[in-house]
Amino acid sequence: MKKLSAADGRVSRVAYFATHPIQYQAPLLRYLAADPQIDLEVFFYSDFSLHEHFDPGYGVEFKWDVPLVQGYNHSCPITCAPAIGAGSSPVSAKLPC
């Protein structure tokens, strides 16, 4: 989706990288995407937080009940990311491929 700025027709292209969709970042990303002077593309290392998953910190399985990726362009280009579970994190995990 091409956006135009009001001043000179130039758009700032922004690539935002994150380990996974995070509930408190979603409103910020929607806000940036709504700005006609910003062409935002978000890249996630993993999409585990979009599905029911086990949180070792709380010891329970859960799924977010808020929209994490609606309202902005996003992708998860690395499809071979390891599963997130007890004792691992998306930051420290190594790609198996």
C-alpha positions, -999 to 999 in steps of 0.1 A, spaced: 0 0 0 16 33 -12 12 63 10 17 99 2 29 127 25 11 160 24 42 181 19 63 167 -10 49 133 -19 77 115 -1 70 87 23 93 74 51 97 36 47 101 20 81 110 -16 88 102 -27 124 117 -59 136 104 -78 167 108 -113 181 70 -118 181 37 -99 182 35 -82 216 3 -70 230 16 -36 243 33 -28 210 3 -34 188 -14 0 195 19 18 186 23 -1 154 -13 6 144 -7 43 152 24 44 130 7 25 101 -22 51 101 2 79 95 1 87 57 38 98 58 49 64 71 51 32 50 54 6 78 63 -31 74 67 -52 106 88 -84 106 84 -110 133 109 -138 141 81 -159 154 43 -158 154 39 -180 185 20 -154 205 -8 -154 179 -17 -190 190 -24 -207 223 10 -213 239 26 -222 272 40 -194 293 67 -208 316 67 -177 338 30 -181 347 29 -219 342 -2 -218 321 -13 -220 285 -31 -190 271 -40 -171 240 -42 -133 238 -77 -120 234 -67 -87 218 -58 -82 181 -20 -83 179 -15 -79 141 -45 -61 128 -41 -26 113 -6 -28 99 15 -48 74 34 -76 89 51 -109 81 70 -137 97 96 -145 70 115 -171 89 92 -202 89 117 -225 106 118 -206 139 119 -230 169 90 -235 192 89 -213 222 86 -232 255 101 -237 289 137 -228 290 139 -211 257 132 -176 243 129 -162 208 159 -140 214 183 -167 225 170 -196 203 190 -206 173 175 -213 139 174 -250 131 176 -245 93 
